[in-house]
Amino acid sequence: MHSEPGGRIGRRGVLRATGAGIGVLAVSAILSACSPQRPEGAAADGRAPAQGTDTPVDTLTLALPSSVSTLDVSRESGILNYVVACLAQESLLSVGPGGKLGPGLAESWKQPDATTYVYTLRRDAEFSDGTPVTTDDVLASVEAARDEASALAYAWADVASVKATGAREITVRLKNPDAAFAWTPTPGTLLISSKAFLTRNKGKVGTPRTLLLGSGPYRVTSFAADDHVALERNDAWWGDRPSVRSLKLSFVPDAGTRLVAMKSGAVDGALGLPSDEARSWETDAQVTYTGDRSVVALAFDTAQAPFDDVHVRRAFAHAADRAGMTRGILHGKADVASTLVSPDMWGDLLSAGEVREAYDALPGWDFDLDLARAELAKSAHKDGFSLDLTYPSSGPQLGKAALALAASLKKIGITLNVEEATLEQWIAGLLPGRKPLQFLWYYPVTGDPAELTNAYLDGGATATNLPHYDSTAVNEALAAARRTTDRAARGEHLMAAVTASAEDLPYLPLWWAQTATALSKDLVFEEPGPFALVGPWATRVKKAAS
């Protein structure tokens, strides 16, 4: 997710940020969307990526942990919406499983100056209805994304113009330099359809009746919002022909039902399995755990009681046994988080050593109930209080963490009422000011740490800054990062924002997670990686070698 200069973030950002739609699916980085690429990913356990064969797979049925109400990501932007849409639609650029920008519908691109981006379309791209992809289609898709009714509009707000400057050339000019724009013409904020389709179906794209039209490796053939999405291979796709011909994604929210379906052969696997559930699949399926750069955190609303008092925030921090959560709830398939941004998100902005040194200096907030009591005693709420914390039914691990925290808080005089909600109910309540304490459950869709810092630490990001956090030092560091074109300087500014915010504790990061993917043992998923499941991921499902 990107922020505009000034920190404005759209509602769509809130949706994707929560991991809406697929529980623990890995979305990371701008969608591994559109282009087959050389292997970049590797399983979290260090094993070499599995390799499949070219043997055709006639049908593939996978279980997903929740449903979607529309296939149009500009209307509903949960992770699962992207998992489906990015099989059928593409963007100008893609991101590989390891997080590198690559070609998509644009075979090449360049940046002549700090505010100009030029994209050259490939010649051989067609929509699944047989019509060629043209500059008019790209312009119409950008305009649809920029429409005020679109949840993607925020990412394009600092764009001065988008024009066709050649038969296959699109030129974008920004009002101001913004290094994060490099990630905008990717599926996270742009999915391309035909001008005719968008005009004919304005306001109705992605419904069970209208479906989607795109140029990707698959075309959607049916969609039932509470049941399934069915897709067929698009043999006109410009990339290599996928092994899987027919694909059905079944929405199965109940964990027990998913496992029974696997054991009976009704499904060939599942995506987005919570770690505690995934272990029970290991007998009947090949389960792969991959670091996905996602983060789970508690967001404290610093603009309202009791969290306007830093001592209360520190009391919560010391009462949370985060190491115990990663061991007992996630079975070691996660790391205790020291900030929102996973260390792997820094890419080539900062060296691994620089990141490690900076992270080692961040506050640890060790689990210590004596320190928690002492901090509460310093606050204006030393006699304790009661409040609620809601988690989505698609994230049972969040619920278990909340209950563990509630048990600790009870010992220092705080009552935490843990409530489960449907995913839709939970998303509806996920806005700044709605509740004093909320879960932040975020899956990055770019390989850029600014995706998190701009959305969740910038004082101007009014739609996503759940804690109402507003720090002059942090705001200035983020503004400096937006302006600079020097990568090292940009990394230093972003890290300065992370460091300056840590002591204020607007969020309590709990863990950086891994994704579990389960497939029948006669199948392999090539190129696992943090961004592997968003984009044309089904093209990498192959028959296993005998």
Order of alpha helices (4+ residues) and beta strands (2+ residues): alpha-beta-beta-alpha-beta-beta-beta-beta-alpha-beta-beta-alpha-beta-beta-beta-alpha-beta-alpha-beta-alpha-alpha-beta-alpha-alpha-beta-alpha-beta-alpha-beta-alpha-alpha-alpha-beta-beta-beta
